[in-house]
Amino acid sequence: MRTKKLIVLLMAMVFTLGVAGLGFSAQEVKGTVLKIAGDKLTIQDSKGKEQTVKVKDMESLKEIKVGDMVSVKDGKVTKESS
């Protein structure tokens, strides 16, 4: 009986952590494009931190070049006005 409770508790914890992880994946990244490699952009934010993000909308990458200010949320790139 004790093992059964432990398994249920463990499954509840795994589910909770999995759902919490989904919330973090929808964060918005803003900054200057440092590198474009296929469907990935390397962006440097205002604090100097570099992040590589995967772009879902490849059509929007045609307008983006290194040095542009962009915003990426949920895989969608938006060019920011300077």
HUGITA-V344990 format. One line per field, one symbol per residue. phi: phi as a letter, one per 30 degrees, with the letter a starting at -180 (. if undefined). psi: psi as a letter, one per 40 degrees, with the letter a starting at -180 (. if undefined). A space follows every 10 residues. Layout:
# HUGITA-V344990
phi = ???
psi = ???
This chain:
# HUGITA-V344990
phi = .ddddddddd dddddddddd dddddcdccb lcdcabbicc ccbcddcjdc bcbccdcddd ddccbejddb bbbhiccbdd dd
psi = dddddddddd dddddddddd ddddeeihhi ahhdihgbeh hhhhaeeehh hhihhdgdde edehiheihi hhhfehhhhi i.
